[in-house]
Amino acid sequence: MSAPPALSPARKLTLLPLIAATYFIVSGGPFGLEDTVAMAGYGGAIFILLLTPALWSFPTALMVSELASALPEDGGYYVWVKRGMGRFWGFQEAWLSLVGSVFDMALYPTLFVSYLSHFLPAMTAGQRATWIGVGLIAAAAVWNMLGAKTVGGSSVVMGVLLLAPFAVLAAASVFHGGMFAAHAAAPRHADILGGVLVAMWNYMGWDNTSTVAGEVENPQRTYPRAMAGAVALVAFGYVLPIGAVALTGLDANRWETGGWADVARAVIGTGVAGAVVALGITVGGMLGAAGSLNALTMALSRVPAALAEDGFLPAIFARRDPKTGAPRWAIAGCAAAWALGLMLPFSKLLMLDMLLTGSSILLEFAALVALRIREPNLARPYRVPGGMAGAIAVCIPPAALMVLTAVRNHAEPVGPINALQFGGILMALGVVAYFVGGLFRKP
């Protein structure tokens, strides 16, 4: 596995664009957190949003910082697991990530349509919503053909534009503190575990930036700094606007998926100022969804390219543009697969995404420990502190959260079975695919 051939330093990602791309891969703004407030209330939501990064994001960022700086190759987590645990587990890592991405990548067009429908409901009626989602996936694929550097640069611009309205809303909420205190109420449909899973999804994706390591300038130094900056930016961007709105006492039951614009109108008013901020948030929601889809297209498309280089997929998926380094056929193939997920509702997409992608993250933690054992002398510009005990310790909180994920998936129906059973079937198909593919794969 190697970096894209003849990729000049001018085409590589530097620190700020990598932070911005990581921000969109993980977050894309506080959009999607509305359900956490509705499920857990303000206090519960803020507690969850502060606890989740400590148990989920911080350990994952430490793991990514060590492995991405030690093995800075395109393919990222697939390369780590394959090198630490062998080809079989490397394939399972890629399988879980790619199958999980079918559900994950459908979430962003769903959010995009949800925000668009607040102002133009007729445009998103019926099958139009699905076609808008397909068009958004196609647009992200085309933009990614221009290379990782272009994706990172556009992420910086979109990040500034989407966060500006939330800064205004936070300031207005502080100014209008207590305005709804007399009408405050506890959540009518409390679901703390559901709120935790929503928060986990909003804090998930740190490992995805690793797949473009071959296209990052000085990855050994850049990755740890980018992880630290992105963790702080994501957590701050989540807690600040929700904490500010909490000061107003707005009824938590008024929050719903895609409802940040309604929250802005409730706090600021229905006049010109409220309408402008609500419009800005709606556009920001669309930018956040599009930016996350765009950045994740960059990250996830490198996985089938790496698989093709190892003979698991047809060689055409490994072909790269000689100037931009973009694996164009891999991007196109991923986009076609992601469009299939648009048929499921948001809640089921999220549950299945957490189960499959979360399981792939546990394999990455296993690879962290395996590589410490198998290759103790591997050059590691950054190490998880605490030696082997520290490497094992950071695995424990994410593993505990994945147990909760399995419990919640067990209660989520998907046709005649539940989401846990459906996810288990998809995992089992990965084992079948590995051995069936081996019959046709060249040695």
Secondary structure as GFF3:
##gff-version 3
##sequence-region A 1 443
A	DSSP	three_ten_helix	9	11	.	.	.	ID=ss1
A	DSSP	alpha_helix	15	26	.	.	.	ID=ss2
A	DSSP	alpha_helix	34	52	.	.	.	ID=ss3
A	DSSP	pi_helix	53	57	.	.	.	ID=ss4
A	DSSP	alpha_helix	58	70	.	.	.	ID=ss5
A	DSSP	alpha_helix	77	85	.	.	.	ID=ss6
A	DSSP	alpha_helix	87	119	.	.	.	ID=ss7
A	DSSP	three_ten_helix	121	124	.	.	.	ID=ss8
A	DSSP	alpha_helix	128	144	.	.	.	ID=ss9
A	DSSP	alpha_helix	148	175	.	.	.	ID=ss10
A	DSSP	three_ten_helix	181	183	.	.	.	ID=ss11
A	DSSP	alpha_helix	192	202	.	.	.	ID=ss12
A	DSSP	three_ten_helix	206	211	.	.	.	ID=ss13
A	DSSP	three_ten_helix	213	215	.	.	.	ID=ss14
A	DSSP	alpha_helix	219	246	.	.	.	ID=ss15
A	DSSP	three_ten_helix	252	254	.	.	.	ID=ss16
A	DSSP	alpha_helix	260	268	.	.	.	ID=ss17
A	DSSP	alpha_helix	272	300	.	.	.	ID=ss18
A	DSSP	alpha_helix	302	309	.	.	.	ID=ss19
A	DSSP	three_ten_helix	315	318	.	.	.	ID=ss20
A	DSSP	alpha_helix	328	338	.	.	.	ID=ss21
A	DSSP	three_ten_helix	339	343	.	.	.	ID=ss22
A	DSSP	alpha_helix	346	374	.	.	.	ID=ss23
A	DSSP	alpha_helix	387	393	.	.	.	ID=ss24
A	DSSP	alpha_helix	396	410	.	.	.	ID=ss25
A	DSSP	beta_strand	413	414	.	.	.	ID=ss26
A	DSSP	beta_strand	417	418	.	.	.	ID=ss27
A	DSSP	alpha_helix	419	438	.	.	.	ID=ss28
###
